[in-house]
Each structure stands twice: as C-alpha cells, then as structure tokens.
Amino acid sequence: MKPAPVGYLRPTSLEEACRALADDPDAKVLAGGQSLVPLLSMRLAAPSTLVDINALPGLDGVEVDEAGVRVGALVRHADLLAHDGAARVQPLLRMALSHVAHAPIRNRGTTVGSLVHADAAAEMPAVLALLGGTVEVVSARGTRTVAGADLVVGPLESSLAHDEVATSAWFPALADGQGVGFAEISRRQGDYALCGVAALVRRAAGRVVEARAAYLAVDETPTVVDLLPALDGDPDGDPDEARLAAAADLALASLSPAGDIHATEQYRAHLARVLTVRVLREADDHARRRGQGGAA
Ligand SMILES: Cc1cc2nc3c(=O)[nH]c(=O)nc-3n(C[C@H](O)[C@H](O)[C@H](O)COP(=O)(O)OP(=O)(O)OC[C@H]3O[C@@H](n4cnc5c(N)ncnc54)[C@H](O)[C@@H]3O)c2cc1C
C-alpha cells in the first residue's frame, strides 16, 4: 500500500519544530522513518503533517564521559553500535544494539526514535529502563527529563505528549563491580525478538549485591524485575544453579507472557526462564572479570 497524502515540514530549529507540533495536534515527528513510514504505508497511522527533525542542528552527536553516554536524537543505531567509547563506558549498548533489526534499518533508524516509538519488543527501551537512563524532552512549554522506567506506558505508547520532541537519551555508565548480559531469541537474526532479556549484576566483597533483569517482547511494556532476593545471601557469593533457577521463578512471577502468532504464552514463559538464567550468569561473569581488572 501507499501512504495517504500527508503534509511535510523540515524545520531548521528546535523552536520551529516545537511550534509546528504545538500548532497541530495531528502532526508527528519523523526521525529515521523506519517505524513510522511502514505505519503510514499500511495506513495504520494518519498524521496531518510530518515534522522531519533531520535538519535540526546539534542532535547527531554521541557524548561519552565517565558518568554515561548521551545519544542525540539523530544518532542512528549503526553509529551508536560502532561507537567504541560508548561501548567501553556502557557495554550493554553494543550487546543490545547488535540485535536491533537489520543493517539497512540500523543505518536510518535512530536509537532515540526507537525509545519514543515504545515498542515492547524493541531492545533499547528495555535497556534504558534496566540501567535507569533518561530521555530529554523539549516542547514550546519547556524542557523535562523522563525516566526510562516511565517512558513506555502501553503498546506503542510513550509518555511523551504530542507536542514534545525527544532531543537525547542518557544511558548511565557501568559502575564499579557491575556486569551486564544480554540474550534474545528471534526466528532470524535481526527480526524482532520472541523474547529478550537484559541483566545487570553488581558484586562487592565477593557477593552479589545488585541483580535485576529487563524483559522485552514478553509483556505489553518492557518490564524490569529485581532478582536480588533470589541471589542474595549466598555465603560463597557464587550464584549456583538453584539460585539462578529461583531468580527465574521470581522473574516469571512478575511477568505476564502473552501468546501470539509467533509464540504461545507457554513458549514465551519458557524462553524468559531459560534466558534469565543465561544472562544472569553472563552478567555475573562480567562483573567478576571487571572486578579482577579484566576488560569491560
Ligand atoms: C523490518 C523491521 C525490523 C525491525 N526490527 C527491529 C528490532 O528488532 N528491534 C528494534 O528495536 N527495532 C526494530 N525496528 C525498528 C527500528 O529500530 C526503528 O528505527 C525504530 O523503532 C524507530 O526509529 P526511527 O528513527 O526510524 O523513528 P521513526 O520511524 O521516524 O518514528 C517512530 C515513532 O517515534 C516518534 N519519534 C521518533 N523520533 C522522535 C523524537 N526525537 N521525538 C519525538 N518523537 C519521535 C515518531 O513520531 C513515530 O511515532 C525494525 C523496523 C523494521 C522496518
């Protein structure tokens, strides 16, 4: 199908973009177009005007410091994936981005656009929520910061108002003693996941002191679950099979896996269970290596 006729604006300042969105409640931001254009073509979205933000200055940079990684709204998935500084400070970015779509889509699609698009099957909203990152948002009414955990409120529904432009996302750096893991199952490399899990573990004084996991393509929004209660209190600080299985049980108690044409409810639950054990082990190994001065 072809899209219905739609207006097009290409503002050259953020103020102009915000004014256009404020003046027209049916206008929509266009970033990489890798989600919006298919929706237009299938006539599942019918905005009056596309406010193309690609000519806005200052939104195409990745800034890295010891506190974290700031990703401008025009940074493409491919550029963030290739950014060695970002991968050093927060390795989970590269781990997860390597699963986002296929190369041509990563070349156009933006990481901030993926966050705002709010697809529960997408990798980056779950990563942002797991790490406690934020999104900077601007409108004619001012600027605000949205916590990653509050960004996705329903299927393809973010907490941004129609007149707001997300200008950047900030992902915290990996702190001392932390390690991360990521795994997903999809039918083919680059397809949306049937189930994906990102995990973060922190070790201190030989014990696990922080452990949580974020789930994508399981519930209607990305879900972050605190798994420390299952791993805490181990005298030798070594999460054994029984503790990892208990962590998976704990996660499943907080999840409501849905069935669809791609996977039954039971299969998704099974994947969530298996992947929880796998990524917790990976994150714990990573935390140990970093603790011993190994590579990030
Ligand atoms: C075949 C295919 C497979 C894919 N597989 C995956 C996958 O496995 N994992 C994955 O995560 N993604 C996948 N994607 C989606 C891809 O990552 C998109 O690029 C991304 O979801 C949206 O980014 P975009 O810049 O293209 O946004 P657009 O398509 O331009 O916009 C998407 C939505 O976000 C809004 N928006 C975008 N940027 C902003 C902003 N700065 N401020 C306010 N609103 C904004 C738009 O108004 C629109 O509602 C896939 C896409 C396709 C077509």
The ligand as a MOL file (V3000), in Angstrom:
LIG
                    3D

  0  0  0     0  0            999 V3000
M  V30 BEGIN CTAB
M  V30 COUNTS 53 58 0 0 0
M  V30 BEGIN ATOM
M  V30 1 C 11.6980 -4.7950 9.2530 0
M  V30 2 C 12.0000 -4.0420 10.5270 0
M  V30 3 C 12.5760 -4.7200 11.5760 0
M  V30 4 C 12.8540 -4.0390 12.7590 0
M  V30 5 N 13.4070 -4.7410 13.8040 0
M  V30 6 C 13.6570 -4.0990 14.9580 0
M  V30 7 C 14.2090 -4.7990 16.0630 0
M  V30 8 O 14.4990 -5.9960 16.0000 0
M  V30 9 N 14.4070 -4.1090 17.2090 0
M  V30 10 C 14.1040 -2.7770 17.3170 0
M  V30 11 O 14.3080 -2.1910 18.3740 0
M  V30 12 N 13.5970 -2.0920 16.2970 0
M  V30 13 C 13.3680 -2.7130 15.1180 0
M  V30 14 N 12.8450 -1.9940 14.0810 0
M  V30 15 C 12.5130 -0.5630 14.2800 0
M  V30 16 C 13.7260 0.3410 14.1230 0
M  V30 17 O 14.6130 0.1630 15.2190 0
M  V30 18 C 13.2910 1.8220 14.0670 0
M  V30 19 O 14.3030 2.5450 13.5310 0
M  V30 20 C 12.9550 2.4800 15.3850 0
M  V30 21 O 11.9860 1.7800 16.0750 0
M  V30 22 C 12.3700 3.8890 15.1960 0
M  V30 23 O 13.3450 4.7940 14.9510 0
M  V30 24 P 13.1960 5.8310 13.7520 0
M  V30 25 O 14.2430 6.8520 13.9510 0
M  V30 26 O 13.1570 5.1090 12.4650 0
M  V30 27 O 11.7730 6.5110 14.1080 0
M  V30 28 P 10.5570 6.9160 13.1670 0
M  V30 29 O 10.0730 5.7580 12.3920 0
M  V30 30 O 10.9020 8.1520 12.4140 0
M  V30 31 O 9.4930 7.3030 14.3140 0
M  V30 32 C 8.9170 6.2970 15.1280 0
M  V30 33 C 7.9750 6.9620 16.1310 0
M  V30 34 O 8.7000 7.7030 17.1000 0
M  V30 35 C 8.3970 9.0940 17.0250 0
M  V30 36 N 9.6800 9.8010 17.1520 0
M  V30 37 C 10.8550 9.4430 16.5720 0
M  V30 38 N 11.8350 10.2550 16.9830 0
M  V30 39 C 11.2720 11.1310 17.8420 0
M  V30 40 C 11.7840 12.2120 18.6090 0
M  V30 41 N 13.0950 12.5340 18.5740 0
M  V30 42 N 10.9370 12.9150 19.3870 0
M  V30 43 C 9.6050 12.5890 19.4180 0
M  V30 44 N 9.0680 11.5740 18.7280 0
M  V30 45 C 9.8980 10.8550 17.9430 0
M  V30 46 C 7.6990 9.3090 15.6760 0
M  V30 47 O 6.7950 10.3910 15.6950 0
M  V30 48 C 6.9980 7.9580 15.4980 0
M  V30 49 O 5.8170 7.9450 16.2530 0
M  V30 50 C 12.5630 -2.6360 12.8850 0
M  V30 51 C 12.0000 -1.9550 11.8110 0
M  V30 52 C 11.7140 -2.6430 10.6390 0
M  V30 53 C 11.0950 -1.8800 9.4970 0
M  V30 END ATOM
M  V30 BEGIN BOND
M  V30 1 1 1 2
M  V30 2 1 2 3
M  V30 3 2 2 52
M  V30 4 2 3 4
M  V30 5 1 4 5
M  V30 6 1 4 50
M  V30 7 2 5 6
M  V30 8 1 6 7
M  V30 9 1 6 13
M  V30 10 2 7 8
M  V30 11 1 7 9
M  V30 12 1 9 10
M  V30 13 2 10 11
M  V30 14 1 10 12
M  V30 15 2 12 13
M  V30 16 1 13 14
M  V30 17 1 14 15
M  V30 18 1 14 50
M  V30 19 1 15 16
M  V30 20 1 16 17
M  V30 21 1 16 18
M  V30 22 1 18 19
M  V30 23 1 18 20
M  V30 24 1 20 21
M  V30 25 1 20 22
M  V30 26 1 22 23
M  V30 27 1 23 24
M  V30 28 2 24 25
M  V30 29 1 24 26
M  V30 30 1 24 27
M  V30 31 1 27 28
M  V30 32 2 28 29
M  V30 33 1 28 30
M  V30 34 1 28 31
M  V30 35 1 31 32
M  V30 36 1 32 33
M  V30 37 1 33 34
M  V30 38 1 33 48
M  V30 39 1 34 35
M  V30 40 1 35 36
M  V30 41 1 35 46
M  V30 42 1 36 37
M  V30 43 1 36 45
M  V30 44 2 37 38
M  V30 45 1 38 39
M  V30 46 1 39 40
M  V30 47 2 39 45
M  V30 48 1 40 41
M  V30 49 2 40 42
M  V30 50 1 42 43
M  V30 51 2 43 44
M  V30 52 1 44 45
M  V30 53 1 46 47
M  V30 54 1 46 48
M  V30 55 1 48 49
M  V30 56 2 50 51
M  V30 57 1 51 52
M  V30 58 1 52 53
M  V30 END BOND
M  V30 END CTAB
M  END
